[in-house]
Amino acid sequence: MGSSSQSVQAVDLSQLDAVFAKYADMANGSLIPVLQAAQDTYGYLPLKALETIARKLQIPISQIYGVVTFYAQFRLVPRGKHVIRSCQGTACHVRNSARILESLKSTLGVAPGGTTEDLKFTLETVACIGACSLAPVMMIDTDAHGRLRPDRIPKILDSYSN
């Protein structure tokens, strides 16, 4: 279903003009708001956008990269249309969440943190979803899927392939 390599997408850098115009009057504190606005524009922070931000704000790209990798809110790769969160909490762990995660990885062809090449799914692990009575559980977007078995994963994912 997927591949670990990400295809490079064309980025329309002119969309950043409005971002820079909005934050032009902010002295020295505009990096994070500019990064947030750029991510809102593209869905992630493409390298070309980071290079443009570095040039416009006169900040070394290494410093920008440090900020982007420090804060969990920022993404350097596109996210899928559907975000899958596989619970790895205690209740799920004792009910074989590792087997669920293995099934997700093999069906999607990506590791946690990865996005399928077709940009349909992003796979994440979380410490707890808060639905322990349904363990093992995963969320796809806002939908909870509980009492999972590895053999049910492909059918569940197929229902999101529209």
Residue pairs with C-beta under 8 A, 6 or more apart in sequence:
1 107
1 108
1 109
1 116
1 118
1 120
1 121
1 157
2 108
2 109
2 110
2 114
2 115
2 116
2 117
2 118
2 121
3 109
3 110
3 116
3 117
4 109
4 110
4 111
4 114
5 117
6 77
6 78
6 115
6 117
7 117
9 46
9 78
11 42
11 46
11 48
11 49
13 48
13 49
13 52
15 41
15 42
16 38
16 41
16 49
16 52
16 53
16 56
19 34
19 37
19 38
19 41
20 34
20 56
22 37
23 30
23 33
23 34
23 37
26 33
30 57
31 53
31 57
31 59
31 64
31 67
32 67
32 71
34 53
34 57
35 45
35 53
35 64
35 67
35 68
35 74
36 73
38 45
38 49
38 53
39 45
39 73
39 74
39 75
42 49
42 78
43 75
43 78
43 79
44 75
44 76
44 77
44 78
44 79
45 68
45 74
45 75
45 76
47 76
50 61
50 64
50 65
50 68
51 61
53 59
53 64
54 60
54 61
54 64
67 74
68 74
68 76
69 76
77 115
78 115
78 119
79 115
79 119
79 122
80 115
80 116
80 119
80 120
80 121
80 122
81 119
81 120
81 121
82 120
82 121
82 122
82 140
82 141
82 160
83 121
83 122
83 124
83 140
83 141
84 104
84 108
84 121
84 122
84 123
84 124
84 138
84 139
84 140
85 124
85 125
85 126
85 129
85 138
85 139
85 140
86 97
86 100
86 101
86 104
86 112
86 123
86 124
86 125
86 126
86 138
87 97
87 125
87 126
87 127
87 128
87 129
87 131
87 135
87 136
87 137
87 138
87 139
88 97
88 101
88 125
88 126
88 127
89 97
89 126
89 127
89 128
89 129
89 132
89 135
90 128
91 132
91 133
91 135
92 100
92 129
92 132
92 135
92 136
92 137
94 135
95 135
95 136
96 136
97 135
97 136
99 150
100 136
100 138
100 148
100 149
100 150
100 153
101 112
101 125
102 150
103 150
103 151
103 153
103 154
104 123
104 138
104 153
105 111
105 112
105 123
107 153
107 154
107 157
108 114
108 116
108 121
108 123
108 157
109 116
109 117
110 116
110 121
110 123
111 123
112 123
112 124
112 125
113 123
113 124
114 122
114 123
115 121
115 122
115 123
116 122
120 160
120 161
121 157
121 160
129 137
129 138
129 139
129 144
131 137
131 144
131 146
133 146
134 144
134 146
134 147
135 146
135 147
136 146
136 147
136 148
137 144
137 145
137 146
137 147
137 148
138 144
138 145
138 148
139 145
140 156
140 160
145 156
